[in-house]
Amino acid sequence: MVRYSIEIGQKEQDILKEIVLASDKNVKKRKFATGLSSVMAVIMLIYTILCFMNSRIGYGIIGLLFSVFFIWIIINGANTFQKKVINIVHSKMDNKLTSGKREYCFDTDGVAVSSDIGNGTNHWNAFKCWGIFRNYIYIRTIKNEMVLVNKNDLSENDVKELKSLLSQNLKEETL
């Protein structure tokens, strides 16, 4: 059994956001948006050139604006857009859910959680995977919520025991 306490503050919230951004699902969405934007940028640049050649200045300017937009998405816009969406969703969440003290007890049955808003036990089938991100171990629930553990706050034996429990019960995700 491994016991762990954490005070979730801005640093931990930022780490959780980074984990969400690094997930396979979000990386695939960014790659798709970048690929689609590459095709659209070429199409819009051709359209813009044809408009200017045919003295359709207004349409050419609109085409140029769309080209610039698609090029921005290619360069880093997809990542910037995803970060903005995650920040908006996070800002709409109740502060009690995104901050405060949490105590976790990891054992063969699952994870017992104690916080300011309640206590409960999540059996291992309530989780879908676990992974390591920087100095943190995270555990993702089937509802895509996360338990965050700073490895620096645990002893070496606790880290080994926690990894063993997680490996026995969940698949490991690599980011």
Backbone as a printed PyTorch tensor [residue, N CA C, xyz], in Angstrom:
tensor([[[  0.8440,  -1.1770,   0.0000],
         [  0.0000,   0.0000,   0.0000],
         [  0.8910,   1.2420,   0.0000]],

        [[  0.5160,   2.2120,  -0.8330],
         [  1.2540,   3.4650,  -0.9410],
         [  0.2850,   4.6040,  -0.6170]],

        [[  0.6910,   5.4800,   0.3070],
         [ -0.1030,   6.6590,   0.6550],
         [  0.6000,   7.8840,   0.0900]],

        [[ -0.2200,   8.8200,  -0.4050],
         [  0.3420,  10.0100,  -1.0210],
         [ -0.6090,  11.1850,  -0.8270]],

        [[ -0.0570,  12.3340,  -0.4820],
         [ -0.8260,  13.5790,  -0.3430],
         [ -0.2660,  14.6160,  -1.2990]],

        [[ -1.1660,  15.4130,  -1.8550],
         [ -0.7460,  16.4760,  -2.7680],
         [ -1.6630,  17.6750,  -2.5910]],

        [[ -1.0940,  18.8420,  -2.6610],
         [ -1.8500,  20.0890,  -2.7050],
         [ -1.8350,  20.5300,  -4.1620]],

        [[ -2.9830,  20.4640,  -4.8220],
         [ -3.0420,  20.7800,  -6.2440],
         [ -3.1450,  22.2850,  -6.4050]],

        [[ -2.0740,  22.8400,  -6.9370],
         [ -2.0050,  24.2760,  -7.1880],
         [ -1.8090,  24.5340,  -8.6700]],

        [[ -1.3650,  25.7170,  -9.0040],
         [ -1.1930,  26.1050, -10.4080],
         [ -0.1760,  25.2170, -11.1230]],

        [[  0.9170,  24.8730, -10.4450],
         [  1.9550,  24.0350, -11.0680],
         [  1.3760,  22.6850, -11.4910]],

        [[  0.6180,  22.0710, -10.6050],
         [  0.0220,  20.7670, -10.9100],
         [ -1.0470,  20.8800, -11.9930]],

        [[ -1.8140,  21.9710, -11.9640],
         [ -2.8190,  22.1870, -13.0070],
         [ -2.1520,  22.3390, -14.3700]],

        [[ -1.0180,  23.0390, -14.4090],
         [ -0.2800,  23.2120, -15.6690],
         [  0.2720,  21.8730, -16.1680]],

        [[  0.7740,  21.0490, -15.2550],
         [  1.2790,  19.7220, -15.6310],
         [  0.1420,  18.8760, -16.2070]],

        [[ -1.0230,  18.9070, -15.5690],
         [ -2.1740,  18.1460, -16.0640],
         [ -2.5730,  18.6070, -17.4750]],

        [[ -2.5360,  19.9060, -17.7160],
         [ -2.8520,  20.4270, -19.0490],
         [ -1.8270,  19.9430, -20.0770]],

        [[ -0.5600,  19.9240, -19.6900],
         [  0.4870,  19.4450, -20.6020],
         [  0.3030,  17.9620, -20.9240]],

        [[ -0.1020,  17.1820, -19.9310],
         [ -0.3600,  15.7560, -20.1630],
         [ -1.5050,  15.5890, -21.1580]],

        [[ -2.5530,  16.3820, -20.9910],
         [ -3.6920,  16.3210, -21.9190],
         [ -3.2300,  16.6760, -23.3310]],

        [[ -2.4340,  17.7290, -23.4760],
         [ -1.9380,  18.1330, -24.7960],
         [ -1.0440,  17.0690, -25.4290]],

        [[ -0.3010,  16.3350, -24.6090],
         [  0.6370,  15.3250, -25.1180],
         [ -0.0350,  13.9920, -25.4140]],

        [[ -1.3180,  13.8470, -25.1010],
         [ -2.0010,  12.5730, -25.3290],
         [ -2.0640,  12.2550, -26.8190]],

        [[ -2.0850,  10.9660, -27.1490],
         [ -2.1420,  10.5290, -28.5490],
         [ -3.3120,  11.1530, -29.2940]],

        [[ -4.4550,  11.2110, -28.6380],
         [ -5.6680,  11.7530, -29.2590],
         [ -5.4530,  13.2020, -29.7140]],

        [[ -4.8850,  14.0240, -28.8420],
         [ -4.6750,  15.4310, -29.1850],
         [ -3.5310,  15.6150, -30.1810]],

        [[ -2.5010,  14.7890, -30.1020],
         [ -1.4120,  14.8630, -31.0760],
         [ -1.9520,  14.5290, -32.4720]],

        [[ -2.8030,  13.4990, -32.5580],
         [ -3.3990,  13.1250, -33.8510],
         [ -4.2670,  14.2540, -34.3980]],

        [[ -5.0340,  14.9030, -33.5350],
         [ -5.8730,  16.0210, -33.9790],
         [ -5.0050,  17.1510, -34.5370]],

        [[ -3.8810,  17.4500, -33.8580],
         [ -2.9980,  18.5190, -34.3400],
         [ -2.3720,  18.1410, -35.6740]],

        [[ -1.9620,  16.8780, -35.8260],
         [ -1.3720,  16.4320, -37.0950],
         [ -2.3900,  16.5230, -38.2230]],

        [[ -3.6300,  16.1190, -37.9480],
         [ -4.6780,  16.2020, -38.9630],
         [ -4.9140,  17.6570, -39.3580]],

        [[ -5.0270,  18.5330, -38.3580],
         [ -5.2660,  19.9540, -38.6370],
         [ -4.1090,  20.5500, -39.4340]],

        [[ -2.8880,  20.1570, -39.1180],
         [ -1.7210,  20.6620, -39.8270],
         [ -1.7090,  20.1590, -41.2690]],

        [[ -2.0080,  18.8760, -41.4590],
         [ -2.0510,  18.3170, -42.8190],
         [ -3.1310,  18.9610, -43.6650]],

        [[ -4.3190,  19.0790, -43.1050],
         [ -5.4270,  19.7100, -43.8190],
         [ -5.1030,  21.1720, -44.1340]],

        [[ -4.5020,  21.8550, -43.1850],
         [ -4.1400,  23.2650, -43.3980],
         [ -3.0700,  23.4020, -44.4810]],

        [[ -2.1730,  22.4300, -44.5760],
         [ -1.1470,  22.4700, -45.6320],
         [ -1.7970,  22.4230, -47.0030]],

        [[ -2.7450,  21.5070, -47.1650],
         [ -3.4590,  21.3950, -48.4360],
         [ -4.2450,  22.6770, -48.7050]],

        [[ -4.9530,  23.1610, -47.7030],
         [ -5.7770,  24.3630, -47.8840],
         [ -4.9150,  25.5960, -48.1590]],

        [[ -3.7440,  25.6790, -47.5420],
         [ -2.8670,  26.8290, -47.7870],
         [ -2.4330,  26.8580, -49.2480]],

        [[ -2.0770,  25.6970, -49.7970],
         [ -1.6720,  25.6410, -51.2050],
         [ -2.8410,  26.0410, -52.1070]],

        [[ -4.0100,  25.4760, -51.8250],
         [ -5.1970,  25.8080, -52.6270],
         [ -5.4940,  27.3010, -52.5610]],

        [[ -5.4540,  27.8620, -51.3670],
         [ -5.7780,  29.2870, -51.2070],
         [ -4.7090,  30.1780, -51.8500]],

        [[ -3.4460,  29.7620, -51.8040],
         [ -2.4020,  30.5610, -52.4650],
         [ -2.6110,  30.5640, -53.9800]],

        [[ -2.9590,  29.4130, -54.5400],
         [ -3.2430,  29.3480, -55.9870],
         [ -4.4550,  30.2220, -56.3130]],

        [[ -5.4900,  30.1050, -55.4890],
         [ -6.7010,  30.9170, -55.6730],
         [ -6.3540,  32.4100, -55.6110]],

        [[ -5.5340,  32.7850, -54.6270],
         [ -5.1430,  34.1900, -54.4510],
         [ -4.4010,  34.7020, -55.6780]],

        [[ -3.4560,  33.9150, -56.1700],
         [ -2.6870,  34.3230, -57.3540],
         [ -3.6100,  34.5070, -58.5610]],

        [[ -4.5230,  33.5370, -58.7540],
         [ -5.4640,  33.6420, -59.8770],
         [ -6.3640,  34.8720, -59.7350]],

        [[ -6.8130,  35.1550, -58.5310],
         [ -7.6550,  36.3380, -58.3110],
         [ -6.9090,  37.6240, -58.6560]],

        [[ -5.6640,  37.7350, -58.1990],
         [ -4.8930,  38.9510, -58.4910],
         [ -4.5850,  39.0640, -59.9940]],

        [[ -4.3260,  37.9090, -60.6300],
         [ -4.0370,  37.9300, -62.0700],
         [ -5.2680,  38.3550, -62.8770]],

        [[ -6.4450,  38.0460, -62.3600],
         [ -7.6910,  38.3880, -63.0530],
         [ -8.3120,  39.6820, -62.5110]],

        [[ -7.5320,  40.4650, -61.8200],
         [ -7.9550,  41.7670, -61.2920],
         [ -9.1500,  41.6710, -60.3470]],

        [[ -9.2380,  40.6130, -59.6130],
         [-10.2770,  40.4660, -58.5770],
         [ -9.5950,  40.6780, -57.2150]],

        [[ -9.2860,  41.9240, -56.9640],
         [ -8.4930,  42.3110, -55.8040],
         [ -9.1780,  41.9260, -54.4910]],

        [[-10.4650,  42.1730, -54.3750],
         [-11.1970,  41.8560, -53.1400],
         [-11.1250,  40.3720, -52.8150]],

        [[-11.3990,  39.5280, -53.8240],
         [-11.3200,  38.0810, -53.6120],
         [ -9.8770,  37.6490, -53.3230]],

        [[ -8.9380,  38.3190, -53.9730],
         [ -7.5210,  38.0070, -53.7480],
         [ -7.0990,  38.2930, -52.3150]],

        [[ -7.5850,  39.4090, -51.7690],
         [ -7.2590,  39.7590, -50.3750],
         [ -7.8740,  38.7320, -49.4230]],

        [[ -9.1280,  38.3380, -49.6940],
         [ -9.7610,  37.3090, -48.8530],
         [ -8.9650,  36.0050, -48.9390]],

        [[ -8.5500,  35.6230, -50.1480],
         [ -7.7380,  34.4160, -50.3300],
         [ -6.4200,  34.5110, -49.5870]],

        [[ -5.8220,  35.6980, -49.6250],
         [ -4.5530,  35.9110, -48.9230],
         [ -4.7330,  35.7690, -47.4140]],

        [[ -5.8280,  36.3300, -46.8950],
         [ -6.1030,  36.2020, -45.4550],
         [ -6.2860,  34.7350, -45.0500]],

        [[ -7.0430,  33.9840, -45.8580],
         [ -7.2010,  32.5610, -45.5680],
         [ -5.8610,  31.8290, -45.6590]],

        [[ -5.0420,  32.1790, -46.6180],
         [ -3.7170,  31.5570, -46.7490],
         [ -2.8740,  31.7910, -45.5050]],

        [[ -2.8840,  33.0330, -45.0410],
         [ -2.1330,  33.3740, -43.8240],
         [ -2.6590,  32.5810, -42.6320]],

        [[ -3.9840,  32.4640, -42.5320],
         [ -4.5860,  31.6840, -41.4380],
         [ -4.1130,  30.2260, -41.4860]],

        [[ -4.1710,  29.6060, -42.6520],
         [ -3.7690,  28.1990, -42.7630],
         [ -2.2700,  28.0190, -42.4970]],

        [[ -1.4710,  28.9780, -42.9170],
         [ -0.0330,  28.9110, -42.6450],
         [  0.2200,  29.0480, -41.1420]],

        [[ -0.5330,  29.9140, -40.4780],
         [ -0.4160,  30.0460, -39.0110],
         [ -0.7490,  28.7120, -38.3300]],

        [[ -1.8020,  28.0310, -38.7800],
         [ -2.1740,  26.7190, -38.2150],
         [ -1.0180,  25.7410, -38.4020]],

        [[ -0.3960,  25.7590, -39.5820],
         [  0.7250,  24.8550, -39.8680],
         [  1.8850,  25.1230, -38.9180]],

        [[  2.2160,  26.3810, -38.7160],
         [  3.3920,  26.7410, -37.9200],
         [  3.2100,  26.3670, -36.4490]],

        [[  2.1330,  26.7780, -35.8170],
         [  1.9050,  26.4250, -34.4100],
         [  0.4810,  26.7120, -33.9680]],

        [[ -0.3490,  27.0590, -34.8860],
         [ -1.7080,  27.4370, -34.5360],
         [ -2.5330,  26.3030, -33.9570]],

        [[ -2.3180,  25.0660, -34.4550],
         [ -3.0960,  23.9350, -33.9340],
         [ -2.8040,  23.7400, -32.4530]],

        [[ -1.5490,  23.8440, -32.0790],
         [ -1.1500,  23.6970, -30.6720],
         [ -1.7020,  24.8470, -29.8340]],

        [[ -1.5760,  26.0640, -30.3500],
         [ -2.0890,  27.2410, -29.6430],
         [ -3.5980,  27.1420, -29.4490]],

        [[ -4.2980,  26.6980, -30.4900],
         [ -5.7520,  26.5680, -30.4240],
         [ -6.1490,  25.5210, -29.3780]],

        [[ -5.4680,  24.3590, -29.3780],
         [ -5.7920,  23.3250, -28.3850],
         [ -5.5320,  23.8100, -26.9650]],

        [[ -4.4350,  24.5130, -26.7550],
         [ -4.1480,  25.0630, -25.4250],
         [ -5.2560,  26.0100, -24.9840]],

        [[ -5.7110,  26.8470, -25.8900],
         [ -6.7650,  27.8080, -25.5700],
         [ -8.0600,  27.0920, -25.1850]],

        [[ -8.4200,  26.0540, -25.9350],
         [ -9.6350,  25.2890, -25.6320],
         [ -9.5140,  24.6280, -24.2600]],

        [[ -8.3680,  24.0310, -23.9730],
         [ -8.1620,  23.3810, -22.6690],
         [ -8.2560,  24.4100, -21.5460]],

        [[ -7.6760,  25.5820, -21.7390],
         [ -7.7530,  26.6340, -20.7160],
         [ -9.1870,  27.1130, -20.5070]],

        [[ -9.9530,  27.2210, -21.5800],
         [-11.3520,  27.6460, -21.4540],
         [-12.1530,  26.6060, -20.6800]],

        [[-11.9910,  25.3370, -21.0510],
         [-12.7150,  24.2650, -20.3560],
         [-12.3270,  24.2470, -18.8850]],

        [[-11.0290,  24.3670, -18.6040],
         [-10.5380,  24.3420, -17.2310],
         [-11.0800,  25.5190, -16.4300]],

        [[-11.1630,  26.6860, -17.0450],
         [-11.6370,  27.8760, -16.3280],
         [-13.1130,  27.7760, -15.9600]],

        [[-13.8690,  26.9570, -16.6870],
         [-15.2960,  26.8060, -16.4080],
         [-15.5680,  25.7450, -15.3380]],

        [[-14.5440,  24.9930, -14.9480],
         [-14.7120,  23.9590, -13.9280],
         [-14.7530,  24.5860, -12.5410]],

        [[-15.4600,  23.9430, -11.6610],
         [-15.5300,  24.3910, -10.2680],
         [-14.1360,  24.2880,  -9.6460]],

        [[-13.7030,  25.3410,  -8.9760],
         [-12.3800,  25.3840,  -8.3660],
         [-12.1670,  24.2440,  -7.3730]],

        [[-13.2300,  23.7590,  -6.7470],
         [-13.1070,  22.6390,  -5.8000],
         [-12.6310,  21.3730,  -6.4940]],

        [[-12.9170,  21.2570,  -7.7800],
         [-12.5210,  20.0670,  -8.5340],
         [-11.1070,  20.1630,  -9.0940]],

        [[-10.5880,  21.3810,  -9.2270],
         [ -9.2930,  21.5590,  -9.8840],
         [ -8.1700,  21.9680,  -8.9400]],

        [[ -8.4590,  22.1500,  -7.6760],
         [ -7.4080,  22.5300,  -6.7340],
         [ -7.7300,  21.9500,  -5.3630]],

        [[ -6.8190,  22.1670,  -4.4350],
         [ -7.0370,  21.7050,  -3.0720],
         [ -6.2130,  20.4730,  -2.7270]],

        [[ -6.3620,  20.0520,  -1.5020],
         [ -5.5900,  18.9230,  -0.9880],
         [ -6.2760,  17.6060,  -1.3470]],

        [[ -5.4520,  16.6400,  -1.7730],
         [ -5.9300,  15.2890,  -2.0730],
         [ -5.0280,  14.3020,  -1.3400]],

        [[ -5.6470,  13.2650,  -0.8380],
         [ -4.8840,  12.1620,  -0.2510],
         [ -5.2970,  10.8940,  -0.9740]],

        [[ -4.2840,  10.1430,  -1.4150],
         [ -4.5300,   8.9080,  -2.1510],
         [ -3.9230,   7.7330,  -1.3940]],

        [[ -4.6120,   6.6200,  -1.4630],
         [ -4.0970,   5.3760,  -0.9160],
         [ -4.2190,   4.3300,  -2.0220]],

        [[ -3.0810,   3.8880,  -2.5330],
         [ -3.0370,   2.9150,  -3.6260],
         [ -2.8210,   1.5320,  -3.0300]],

        [[ -3.7050,   0.5910,  -3.3650],
         [ -3.5150,  -0.7870,  -2.9030],
         [ -4.0480,  -1.7530,  -3.9590]],

        [[ -4.1080,  -3.0220,  -3.6320],
         [ -4.5180,  -4.0360,  -4.6090],
         [ -5.9630,  -3.8680,  -5.0630]],

        [[ -6.8020,  -3.2130,  -4.2760],
         [ -8.2040,  -2.9980,  -4.6550],
         [ -8.3920,  -1.8180,  -5.6020]],

        [[ -7.5340,  -0.8200,  -5.5060],
         [ -7.6770,   0.3780,  -6.3230],
         [ -7.0940,   1.5810,  -5.6230]],

        [[ -7.7600,   2.7110,  -5.7810],
         [ -7.2640,   3.9810,  -5.2410],
         [ -8.3450,   4.6030,  -4.3630]],

        [[ -8.0330,   4.7600,  -3.0850],
         [ -8.9300,   5.4640,  -2.1640],
         [ -8.5390,   6.9370,  -2.2080]],

        [[ -9.5450,   7.7990,  -2.3550],
         [ -9.3070,   9.2350,  -2.4880],
         [-10.0220,   9.9610,  -1.3630]],

        [[ -9.3030,  10.8940,  -0.7580],
         [ -9.9000,  11.7470,   0.2530],
         [ -9.5650,  13.1900,  -0.1160]],

        [[-10.6070,  14.0420,  -0.1560],
         [-10.3860,  15.4450,  -0.4920],
         [-11.3770,  16.3090,   0.2750]],

        [[-11.3080,  17.6040,   0.0410],
         [-12.2130,  18.5410,   0.6960],
         [-13.6740,  18.2970,   0.3310]],

        [[-13.9040,  17.6980,  -0.8310],
         [-15.2910,  17.5240,  -1.2800],
         [-15.8270,  16.1080,  -1.0620]],

        [[-14.9990,  15.2130,  -0.5430],
         [-15.5150,  13.8750,  -0.2600],
         [-14.4560,  12.7950,  -0.2530]],

        [[-14.9140,  11.5850,   0.0520],
         [-14.0490,  10.4130,   0.1090],
         [-14.6550,   9.3210,  -0.7520]],

        [[-13.8070,   8.4640,  -1.2720],
         [-14.3220,   7.3410,  -2.0480],
         [-13.1990,   6.4440,  -2.5080]],

        [[-13.5820,   5.2920,  -3.0280],
         [-12.6150,   4.3490,  -3.5670],
         [-12.9470,   4.0760,  -5.0220]],

        [[-11.9460,   4.1760,  -5.8590],
         [-12.0770,   3.8200,  -7.2690],
         [-11.3370,   2.5090,  -7.4790]],

        [[-12.0700,   1.4800,  -7.8670],
         [-11.4220,   0.2070,  -8.1620],
         [-10.6380,   0.3390,  -9.4540]],

        [[ -9.7240,  -0.5810,  -9.6890],
         [ -8.8340,  -0.4680, -10.8350],
         [ -9.5930,  -0.4040, -12.1610]],

        [[-10.7860,  -1.0080, -12.2310],
         [-11.5230,  -0.9570, -13.4960],
         [-12.1090,   0.4320, -13.7740]],

        [[-11.9630,   1.3680, -12.8380],
         [-12.3910,   2.7530, -13.0700],
         [-11.3050,   3.5620, -13.7820]],

        [[-10.1420,   2.9300, -14.0040],
         [ -9.0110,   3.5910, -14.6580],
         [ -8.7200,   2.8970, -15.9780]],

        [[ -8.1270,   3.6490, -16.9150],
         [ -7.7980,   3.0050, -18.1870],
         [ -6.3070,   2.8690, -18.4310]],

        [[ -5.4890,   3.7450, -17.8640],
         [ -4.0550,   3.6320, -18.0980],
         [ -3.2840,   4.5010, -17.1020]],

        [[ -1.9890,   4.3410, -17.1440],
         [ -1.1030,   5.1710, -16.3350],
         [  0.1160,   5.5140, -17.1890]],

        [[  0.8630,   6.5290, -16.7540],
         [  2.0650,   6.9060, -17.4740],
         [  2.9600,   7.7900, -16.6290]],

        [[  4.0760,   8.1370, -17.2240],
         [  5.0450,   9.0110, -16.5540],
         [  5.2490,  10.2350, -17.4400]],

        [[  5.1710,  11.4050, -16.8220],
         [  5.3970,  12.6730, -17.5120],
         [  6.2880,  13.5190, -16.6220]],

        [[  7.5000,  13.7400, -17.0810],
         [  8.5080,  14.4380, -16.2840],
         [  8.6920,  13.7180, -14.9520]],

        [[  8.5180,  14.4240, -13.8310],
         [  8.6870,  13.7910, -12.5130],
         [  7.3670,  13.3000, -11.9320]],

        [[  6.3710,  13.1630, -12.7690],
         [  5.0490,  12.7880, -12.2830],
         [  4.5990,  11.4400, -12.8430]],

        [[  3.8900,  10.7220, -12.0120],
         [  3.1500,   9.5430, -12.4450],
         [  1.7050,   9.9930, -12.5060]],

        [[  1.0510,   9.7060, -13.6150],
         [ -0.3610,  10.0530, -13.7260],
         [ -1.1570,   8.7780, -14.0000]],

        [[ -2.3890,   8.7990, -13.5350],
         [ -3.3020,   7.6820, -13.7520],
         [ -4.5650,   8.2890, -14.3590]],

        [[ -4.9500,   7.7880, -15.5190],
         [ -6.0940,   8.3240, -16.2550],
         [ -7.3230,   7.4570, -15.9890]],

        [[ -8.4220,   8.0970, -15.5680],
         [ -9.6670,   7.3570, -15.3340],
         [-10.3770,   7.1260, -16.6710]],

        [[-11.3940,   6.2800, -16.6550],
         [-12.1530,   6.0380, -17.8860],
         [-12.9320,   7.2850, -18.3030]],

        [[-13.1160,   8.2450, -17.3930],
         [-13.7790,   9.5100, -17.7160],
         [-12.7520,  10.5870, -18.0890]],

        [[-11.4970,  10.1870, -18.2880],
         [-10.3860,  11.0660, -18.6580],
         [ -9.9920,  12.0630, -17.5850]],

        [[-10.3550,  11.7900, -16.3380],
         [ -9.8390,  12.5800, -15.2270],
         [ -8.5050,  11.9610, -14.8300]],

        [[ -7.7010,  12.6930, -14.0450],
         [ -6.3800,  12.1770, -13.7210],
         [ -6.0380,  12.2930, -12.2540]],

        [[ -5.2980,  11.2920, -11.8140],
         [ -4.6540,  11.3080, -10.5070],
         [ -3.1980,  11.6390, -10.7960]],

        [[ -2.6460,  12.5850, -10.0720],
         [ -1.2810,  13.0480, -10.3150],
         [ -0.4360,  12.7990,  -9.0750]],

        [[  0.7260,  12.1540,  -9.2840],
         [  1.6350,  11.8410,  -8.1750],
         [  3.0220,  12.3600,  -8.5360]],

        [[  3.5800,  13.2080,  -7.6770],
         [  4.9410,  13.6930,  -7.8690],
         [  5.8920,  12.6490,  -7.3090]],

        [[  6.7020,  12.0370,  -8.1890],
         [  7.6210,  10.9770,  -7.7510],
         [  8.6110,  11.4940,  -6.7080]],

        [[  8.9350,  12.7850,  -6.7600],
         [  9.8910,  13.3520,  -5.8130],
         [  9.3630,  13.3620,  -4.3830]],

        [[  8.0300,  13.2470,  -4.2370],
         [  7.4260,  13.2540,  -2.9010],
         [  7.3210,  11.8600,  -2.2900]],

        [[  7.7450,  10.8370,  -3.0420],
         [  7.6770,   9.4540,  -2.5560],
         [  9.0800,   8.9010,  -2.3520]],

        [[  9.1910,   7.9180,  -1.4740],
         [ 10.4720,   7.2220,  -1.3130],
         [ 10.6880,   6.3260,  -2.5340]],

        [[ 11.9170,   5.8590,  -2.7250],
         [ 12.2090,   4.9540,  -3.8410],
         [ 11.3540,   3.7000,  -3.7670]],

        [[ 11.1990,   3.1580,  -2.5520],
         [ 10.3850,   1.9500,  -2.3850],
         [  8.9260,   2.2100,  -2.7280]],

        [[  8.4040,   3.3760,  -2.3350],
         [  7.0140,   3.7120,  -2.6580],
         [  6.8160,   3.8540,  -4.1690]],

        [[  7.7920,   4.4620,  -4.8550],
         [  7.7060,   4.5960,  -6.3130],
         [  7.6890,   3.2100,  -6.9540]],

        [[  8.5730,   2.3200,  -6.4990],
         [  8.6160,   0.9550,  -7.0490],
         [  7.3040,   0.2260,  -6.7780]],

        [[  6.7920,   0.3400,  -5.5660],
         [  5.5490,  -0.3410,  -5.2200],
         [  4.3780,   0.2150,  -6.0250]],

        [[  4.3210,   1.5380,  -6.1830],
         [  3.2460,   2.1520,  -6.9510],
         [  3.3210,   1.7080,  -8.4160]],

        [[  4.5030,   1.7430,  -9.0140],
         [  4.6570,   1.3000, -10.4010],
         [  4.2550,  -0.1700, -10.5580]],

        [[  4.5920,  -0.9730,  -9.5710],
         [  4.2200,  -2.3870,  -9.6100],
         [  2.7060,  -2.5600,  -9.5750]],

        [[  2.0390,  -1.8430,  -8.6640],
         [  0.5730,  -1.8980,  -8.5820],
         [ -0.0640,  -1.4530,  -9.9010]],

        [[  0.4480,  -0.3650, -10.4420],
         [ -0.1100,   0.1590, -11.6910],
         [  0.1140,  -0.8150, -12.8420]],

        [[  1.3130,  -1.3880, -12.9370],
         [  1.6290,  -2.3220, -14.0150],
         [  0.7900,  -3.5940, -13.9380]],

        [[  0.4640,  -4.0220, -12.7330],
         [ -0.3440,  -5.2290, -12.5500],
         [ -1.8000,  -5.0030, -12.9460]],

        [[ -2.2650,  -3.7580, -12.8560],
         [ -3.6860,  -3.4920, -13.0380],
         [ -4.0660,  -2.6740, -14.2560]],

        [[ -3.1010,  -1.9340, -14.8370],
         [ -3.4120,  -1.0280, -15.9370],
         [ -2.3350,  -1.1030, -16.9940]],

        [[ -2.6930,  -0.6840, -18.2160],
         [ -1.6830,  -0.6020, -19.2610],
         [ -0.9330,   0.7260, -19.1190]],

        [[  0.3410,   0.7060, -19.4890],
         [  1.1360,   1.9250, -19.4140],
         [  1.0150,   2.6830, -20.7290]],

        [[  0.8030,   3.9740, -20.5960],
         [  0.7090,   4.8810, -21.7450],
         [  2.0250,   5.6160, -21.8570]],

        [[  2.5220,   5.7780, -23.0680],
         [  3.7330,   6.5750, -23.2590],
         [  3.3750,   7.8310, -24.0330]],

        [[  3.8680,   8.9580, -23.5520],
         [  3.6140,  10.2450, -24.2220],
         [  4.8480,  10.6790, -24.9610]]])
